[in-house]
Amino acid sequence: MLFPLRIRFASVGTGLLFLACSGRDRLTFPTSDDGLGPDVTITDPSQDTTVSAGPAALIAGRVVDSDGIDTVYFDVQGGLSSFPPLLANGADTVTFSLPVTTNGLAGSTITIAISAVNLAAIHGDTVSRQVTVQ
């Protein structure tokens, strides 16, 4: 007879615990997902440009997203350089500086396209620059 009493006590205790927890406010965390992808800006050069063939043309800029940046992608067409994706680990601002090889490419046009994805998996617009090598 003692064993069933323990079961009843445990059942009542569990029920009271459940009721006590169900009346409490739960922690909520605001989401900052604004529905927009990362904003990519190429600051240098500020527009399409022409350079002399030489060791490198520098392409620099930044990516900003208040939701946190996951990855920045660099696509170079018409040149010898290539760059792996940059993992941003949730940073809200990432700066980049790419040395794009121009040596031996006189007469070529190199297109550099840069895009990014935020932590909400939203792709931002692709920004590009054309570098004409003379």
Helices and strands as residue ranges (DSSP letters): H 2-22, E 39-44, E 49-51, E 57-64, E 69-77, E 86-87, E 93-100, E 109-118, E 127-133
